Amino acid sequence: MGFQKILVAIDYSSLCQTVFAQALELAQANRGAIMLLHCLSSEMLGEITPPSGERGLYPQMVTTYENHHLIVERRIQQVQDLLRSYCEKSASQKVPTEFDYKVGEAGQMLCQTAENWGAELIVMGRRGRKGLTEALLGSASNYVLHHAPCSVLVIQGMDTEHPESLATGEMADG
């Protein structure tokens, strides 16, 4: 089975280079296309509510909103720059590539984008969280494995709590 449309989860982790390299290799082997996706958490961006314009609005509130808005714009620009850099690497290898970013929970956004774009494979990393840490912080890869509309390739990262674990990849169908 060849994968013609490969969705790749891009983030700032050290594992991302490996995830991207694996997706690029698969796209080249199958003459496929790649979509790079980065998910911004809504908590990171915070709630953006514009000043209401009501009388009595404190100038500090307006300044805080403007500063927050600038921080969000800067963060989005950084994400777009990151995605463009990976896109250029794909283009240099003659792999058709597009990119996007979404605001929301990574697992949900990956599954939704895969369905909307018609992806045949999602390639993503897994940090290696286990037990209570995974239960409390969640796991995008676990969510995607259980909800994806297509096959999923998870590239295993090193478990920082148990560095003796090996980095491996596993293939699962969605």
C-alpha positions as CSV (number, residue, x, y, z in Angstrom):
1,M,0.0,0.0,0.0
2,G,1.4,3.4,-1.0
3,F,0.6,6.6,0.9
4,Q,-0.1,9.5,-1.5
5,K,-1.2,12.1,1.1
6,I,0.9,12.2,4.2
7,L,0.0,14.6,7.1
8,V,3.0,15.4,9.3
9,A,2.8,16.8,12.9
10,I,5.4,19.4,13.2
11,D,6.4,20.9,16.6
12,Y,9.5,22.2,18.4
13,S,10.6,18.9,19.9
14,S,13.9,17.2,19.3
15,L,12.0,14.3,17.7
16,C,10.5,16.5,15.0
17,Q,13.5,16.2,12.7
18,T,13.1,12.4,12.8
19,V,9.4,12.6,12.2
20,F,9.8,14.9,9.2
21,A,12.7,12.8,7.7
22,Q,10.5,9.6,7.9
23,A,7.5,11.3,6.3
24,L,9.7,12.8,3.6
25,E,11.2,9.4,2.8
26,L,7.8,7.8,2.6
27,A,6.5,10.6,0.3
28,Q,9.5,10.2,-2.0
29,A,9.1,6.4,-2.1
30,N,5.4,6.7,-2.9
31,R,5.6,9.9,-5.1
32,G,3.2,11.4,-2.5
33,A,2.5,14.8,-1.2
34,I,3.0,16.1,2.4
35,M,1.0,18.5,4.5
36,L,2.8,19.9,7.5
37,L,0.6,20.8,10.5
38,H,1.5,22.6,13.7
39,C,-1.1,22.8,16.5
40,L,-1.1,25.8,18.8
41,S,-2.7,25.2,22.1
42,S,-5.5,27.6,23.0
43,E,-4.1,27.8,26.5
44,M,-0.8,29.0,25.1
45,L,-2.5,31.7,23.1
46,G,-4.9,32.5,25.9
47,E,-8.3,34.1,25.6
48,I,-8.1,37.2,23.4
49,T,-10.9,39.5,24.1
50,P,-10.7,43.0,22.5
51,P,-11.4,46.0,24.6
52,S,-15.1,46.6,24.9
53,G,-15.0,50.3,24.3
54,E,-17.1,50.9,27.4
55,R,-16.5,54.0,29.5
56,G,-14.3,53.5,32.5
57,L,-12.0,50.9,30.7
58,Y,-8.6,51.1,32.4
59,P,-5.8,52.1,30.1
60,Q,-3.7,49.2,31.6
61,M,-6.3,46.8,30.3
62,V,-6.0,48.1,26.8
63,T,-2.2,48.0,27.0
64,T,-2.3,44.4,28.3
65,Y,-4.6,43.4,25.5
66,E,-2.3,45.1,22.9
67,N,0.8,43.4,24.4
68,H,-0.9,40.0,24.4
69,H,-2.0,40.5,20.8
70,L,1.6,41.3,19.8
71,I,2.8,38.2,21.6
72,V,0.2,36.0,19.8
73,E,1.2,37.5,16.4
74,R,4.9,36.9,17.1
75,R,4.1,33.2,18.1
76,I,2.1,32.7,14.9
77,Q,4.9,34.2,12.8
78,Q,7.4,31.8,14.5
79,V,5.2,28.8,13.7
80,Q,4.8,29.9,10.1
81,D,8.6,30.3,9.8
82,L,9.2,26.9,11.2
83,L,6.7,25.3,8.8
84,R,8.2,27.2,5.8
85,S,11.7,25.9,6.7
86,Y,10.4,22.3,6.6
87,C,8.4,23.1,3.4
88,E,11.6,24.3,1.7
89,K,13.4,21.1,2.7
90,S,10.6,19.1,1.0
91,A,10.6,21.3,-2.1
92,S,14.4,20.8,-2.4
93,Q,13.6,17.0,-2.5
94,K,10.9,17.6,-5.2
95,V,8.1,16.5,-2.8
96,P,4.8,18.6,-3.1
97,T,4.3,20.2,0.2
98,E,1.8,22.5,1.9
99,F,1.5,23.6,5.4
100,D,-1.0,25.0,7.9
101,Y,-1.4,25.6,11.6
102,K,-4.5,25.1,13.8
103,V,-5.5,26.4,17.3
104,G,-6.7,23.6,19.5
105,E,-5.9,20.2,21.0
106,A,-3.2,18.6,18.8
107,G,-4.9,15.2,18.6
108,Q,-8.2,16.5,17.6
109,M,-6.8,19.0,15.1
110,L,-4.6,16.3,13.5
111,C,-7.6,13.9,13.1
112,Q,-9.8,16.7,11.7
113,T,-7.2,17.9,9.3
114,A,-6.5,14.4,8.1
115,E,-10.2,13.8,7.4
116,N,-10.7,17.2,5.6
117,W,-7.5,16.9,3.5
118,G,-8.0,13.2,2.7
119,A,-4.8,12.0,4.3
120,E,-3.9,8.4,3.9
121,L,-1.2,8.5,6.7
122,I,-0.4,10.7,9.7
123,V,3.2,10.7,10.8
124,M,3.8,12.0,14.3
125,G,6.1,11.7,17.3
126,R,5.4,10.4,20.8
127,R,7.3,11.8,23.7
128,G,7.2,8.6,25.7
129,R,5.1,9.8,28.6
130,K,3.7,7.0,30.7
131,G,1.3,6.4,33.6
132,L,0.2,9.4,35.6
133,T,2.1,11.9,33.5
134,E,0.3,10.7,30.4
135,A,-3.0,10.7,32.2
136,L,-2.6,14.2,33.5
137,L,-1.0,15.9,30.5
138,G,-2.7,13.8,27.8
139,S,-1.3,12.2,24.8
140,A,-1.9,13.5,21.3
141,S,-0.5,10.3,19.8
142,N,-2.8,8.2,21.9
143,Y,-5.8,10.3,20.8
144,V,-4.8,10.1,17.1
145,L,-4.2,6.3,17.3
146,H,-7.8,5.9,18.5
147,H,-9.6,8.5,16.4
148,A,-7.7,8.9,13.1
149,P,-9.5,8.3,9.8
150,C,-6.4,6.8,8.3
151,S,-3.2,4.9,9.1
152,V,-0.8,6.4,11.7
153,L,2.9,6.1,12.0
154,V,4.1,7.0,15.5
155,I,7.8,7.7,15.9
156,Q,8.8,6.9,19.5
157,G,10.9,9.4,21.4
158,M,13.1,8.7,24.3
159,D,11.3,8.5,27.6
160,T,13.0,11.1,29.7
161,E,11.9,9.3,32.9
162,H,13.4,6.0,31.6
163,P,16.2,6.9,29.3
164,E,17.1,3.2,28.8
165,S,14.0,2.8,26.6
166,L,14.8,2.5,22.9
167,A,13.5,4.9,20.3
168,T,11.3,2.8,18.0
169,G,8.5,3.4,15.5
170,E,5.2,1.6,15.3
171,M,2.6,1.5,12.6
172,A,-1.1,1.4,13.5
173,D,-4.3,1.6,11.5
174,G,-6.9,4.2,12.5
